[in-house]
Amino acid sequence: MVSSSPFKASFLGPRYWLTWIGVFFLYLISWLPHKLQLALGKLLGRLVHRFMKRRRHIAEVNIRLCFPDMPEHEQRELVRKNMENTGIAMMETGMAWWWPEWRVKKVYGSIKGLEYFEQIQQSGKGVLLLVPHILHLEMASRVMGLKHQGIGFYRPHNNPLMEYFTTNGRLRSNEYLIGKRDVKGLLKALKNKKVCYYLPDQDYGRNRCEFAPFYAEKETATTTGTLLFANSKNCETVSLTSRRDEQGRYHLEVLPILHDFPSGDDLKDVTRVNQRMEQAIDNAPEQYMWLHRRFKTRPDKNAPSYYK
């Protein structure tokens, strides 16, 4: 359990000076007018689209595999918008970490479905909240924190100084954080009737996975780790959708409880998880993290990868 991240004198050493410069500029930008930040983020995203060809290629492959019937010009347009939203996500990180509450309230759009949290907690259980890797996740969590603080399940940063900023930034909207290897910690949080964020939509390799349908791809490596937590007698499972509208306001919705979940059929269960992820992504497909190599693990180990 991580409830604070203390500052260390070693952070002032030369090895962290470049990190300090980057964080300093991000902090300054976070105080610019909101609409200007969105515009700067979009511009940054266009630079990503033009110069980060490897990442753009990953997004292109993912979108082509998921939406093979989408006309090519629409695929290209979705990739372009996705890159713009990637740039905006960088701005949103600063907003989420440093904005005061009054400023977050200005971009609050709506939150629906909080009654599912109340229903589950009143029954004496915790909430396993399934969330896709939306690009604006930092701000979505901050907005959710206005109404209901949760528990973040996350991967600690390799850079200790960035871990300091990331942890303290995320603790503005979460009670505490749990490292991704602390399985017992998350199970304990569920037992204590907490709302726990869990992101089940990335490719974590062959260990503990089923090859389940995800959009048009019928055999997508999908973690069964979700079922380990959902199988706890101390929780119920719901999912979250979120989008940022054209005015820069955030709209969140908690979707109903997944009943008879897990069922004991792992493939059937992770397929239901993927369907919930699709439902969330469809809400704003340009705001999803298509830059992740979602299909790097294939049933056939010799099948072509992204760069073969």
Stockholm file with secondary structure:
# STOCKHOLM 1.0

chainA/1-308         MVSSSPFKASFLGPRYWLTWIGVFFLYLISWLPHKLQLALGKLLGRLVHRFMKRRRHIAEVNIRLCFPDMPEHEQRELVRKNMENTGIAMMETGMAWWWPEWRVKKVYGSIKGLEYFEQIQQSGKGVLLLVPHILHLEMASRVMGLKHQGIGFYRPHNNPLMEYFTTNGRLRSNEYLIGKRDVKGLLKALKNKKVCYYLPDQDYGRNRCEFAPFYAEKETATTTGTLLFANSKNCETVSLTSRRDEQGRYHLEVLPILHDFPSGDDLKDVTRVNQRMEQAIDNAPEQYMWLHRRFKTRPDKNAPSYYK
#=GR chainA/1-308 SS CBSCCCCCGGGGSGGGHHHHHHHHHHHHHTTSCHHHHHHHHHHHHHHHHHHCHHHHHHHHHHHHHHCTTSCHHHHHHHHHHHHHHHHHHHHHHHHHHHCCHHHHHHTEEEEECHHHHHHHHHTTCEEEEECCCBTTHHHHHHHHHHHCCEEEEECCCSSHHHHHHHHHHHTTTEEEEEETTCHHHHHHHHHTTCEEEECCCSCCCSTTEEEEEETTEEEEEEESHHHHHHTSTTEEEEEEEEEECTTSCEEEEEECCCSSCSCSCHHHHHHHHHHHHHHHHHTCGGGBCTTSCTTCSCSSTTSCCTTC
#=GC SS_cons         CBSCCCCCGGGGSGGGHHHHHHHHHHHHHTTSCHHHHHHHHHHHHHHHHHHCHHHHHHHHHHHHHHCTTSCHHHHHHHHHHHHHHHHHHHHHHHHHHHCCHHHHHHTEEEEECHHHHHHHHHTTCEEEEECCCBTTHHHHHHHHHHHCCEEEEECCCSSHHHHHHHHHHHTTTEEEEEETTCHHHHHHHHHTTCEEEECCCSCCCSTTEEEEEETTEEEEEEESHHHHHHTSTTEEEEEEEEEECTTSCEEEEEECCCSSCSCSCHHHHHHHHHHHHHHHHHTCGGGBCTTSCTTCSCSSTTSCCTTC
//
